[in-house]
Amino acid sequence: MSKPVIGALGAGRMGQGIALVFAYAGHDCVLIDIKPREPAAAAKLRDTALSAIDANLGALEKAGVIVATQRTAILARVGFVARDEAPAALKGIDVLFEGVPEVIEAKREAFAFAGAHLRPEALVASTTSTILSNDLAPFVVRPERFLNAHWLNPAFLIPLVELSPADATAPGTVARMKALLEGIGKVPVVCKPSPGFIVPRIQALAMNEAARLVEEGVASVEDIDKATRYGLGFRFAVLGLLEFIDWGGGDILYYASKYMTQATGETRFAAPEIIDRNMQEGRTGLRAGQGFYDFNALDVPAYQQERLIRFVGLLRHLNLLRDPA
């Protein structure tokens, strides 16, 4: 069975990254530029986009991920079409990822153009990082086949893809997209239409707080980044945020939130209602057997050992694991 043909509507960084990751996995991919351009300008965009993809493949080659012959084969799977050729190309697309600028009118025009030529069964996804799927779905012919698929840059490296179906999205569309992404080694998650999806919403708070630490003179830029790399980032590469609450105990977060709110006078440190409710119900995490997760049926010592092994693996990777004295 042949692999689905992938279209990237927009030849910018996101489209290039998506084309690279699918071509790497053996799919034929087409970068589709529908902006009216003179032939010379379209040719320049084509060369720029393909050169950027080749440069990223070159970086993977230097990192030992691929060899030169694979680099050539992967790049050969990526095509480019300008506006005049786009209608014919769209007819052959199985899954289209829209990645035009984050402007409603640009999205509307892109989906109208694509919808006039795509086959009815083709999946359609927007890679938007800001616009809700419910706001974009009305622009799509057959919105039941549409959803947001938010890739994190660089798309060809970061495993996560956040899927956000619209109210009109058919359950089968989500299932097909999840299967497609898992088939190329990505890790899809599903969330409701909500500003910031999952990662950008959490990330925005963390980045703003880091900037405030600089503004308040709490620590140097270098030490703040060192703290996030070797403390925050290190822990959360192994434990998810909610898993970490359960691991340490929801009661710790409960009391820490109260102290931080009182000490700073800032309500942004206050815990949400769910933390108070879990505390009152005794759902404080691993030691209690329940928190955000249910640990009652889990072999807790084996679970803790597995996470320890992951931490040790990270230390080895970072060359931070020392032999005992």
Protein Blocks (a to p, Z undefined) as FASTA:
>chain_A
ZZdddddedjbfklmmmmmmmmmnopacddddfbdcdfklmmmmmmmmmmmmmmmmmmmm
mnomacfklmmmmmmmpccddfklmmmmmmmpfbdcdfbdfbfklmmmmmmmmmmmpcfk
lccddfbfkbcfklmmmmpghkllgccddddddfklmmbdcddddfklcfklmmmmmmmm
mmnopacddddddehijmmmmmmmmmmmmmmmmmnomacfklmmmmmmmmmmmmmmmbcf
klmmmmnopklmmmmmmmmmmmnopaklpccfklmmmmmnopnbjknopafbccklpcfk
lmmmmmmmmmmmmmmmnopaccdZZ
